[in-house]
Amino acid sequence: MASTGHSGVSLWGETVLTAGRAMADAPVDVAGVLATAAVFIALVCLRAVYFGGGEDVIAIVVASSTDRMRAVRPGVDSAHLVLAALVALAVGSELAIAHPTGHGSVPLALLLFGGPVLYLATTAWFYRATAQGAWTRRLFASSALIVVGFAAVWLPPLASLGLLDVILVVTAAVLARAQRELTRSLQGGAGN
C-alpha cells in the first residue's frame, strides 16, 4: 500500500497544489485562509493514516510471507481507489476554498466526505486482507464521515471542513496507536 511510485507521490503533491491554487484564486480573507488550513490538516491526517506506521506493518507482512507477490497484490489492487479518493478530496477542497461561507450541497458533501470514506474503506480492506488488524477503526471512522457527510449538505463548507478535520485528527491518532500495536503483534508472531 506504500505510495512510493511516482503517481502516488505526485498525486499527494497535486492535491496540495490544487488547494494552493484555489486559495490563490479566492479572495484572501479569514474564511478562505481557514478553509485552506483545514484542507491541509485533512491531507496531513490522511497521509498519517497511510504512512504512520503502516509501512512497518506491510514490511513485516511481506517479509514473513511465503508468497511475497501475493502479499503485495492487495496494495497494488487498492492503489487506484486511494488515488481516486484523493482526487475527490482535491476537487471538494477546491470548491470549499472558493466559497467557504457559501451553502453546502450534495456534490460538495460527496467530494469532501466521500473521498476520505473511500480512502479509509480501501485501506481498511487492505489491512484486513494483509495484516488482519487495524482495519475496524478505519470502518468506524468511515461510518462517522458518512453520518457527518449527510449533515454537510446543509452546512457551510468551512463548517464541513472543520468537522472533517475533527474526525480525521482523531482517526489519525487512533490509527497511529493501532498500527504500533499491530506492528508489535506481528513482530511477536514472526519470532515464533
Protein Blocks (a to p, Z undefined) as FASTA:
>chain_A
ZZfbfklmmmmmmmmmmmmmmmmmpccdfklmmmmmmmmmmmmmmmmmmmnoplmmmmmm
mmmpcblmlmmmmmmmmmmmmmmmmmmmmmmmmmmmmmmmlccdfklmmmmmmmmmmmmm
mmmmmmmmmnopaklmmmmmmmmmmmmmmmmmmpcfklmmmmmmmmmmmmmmmmmmmmmm
mmmmmmmmmmZZ
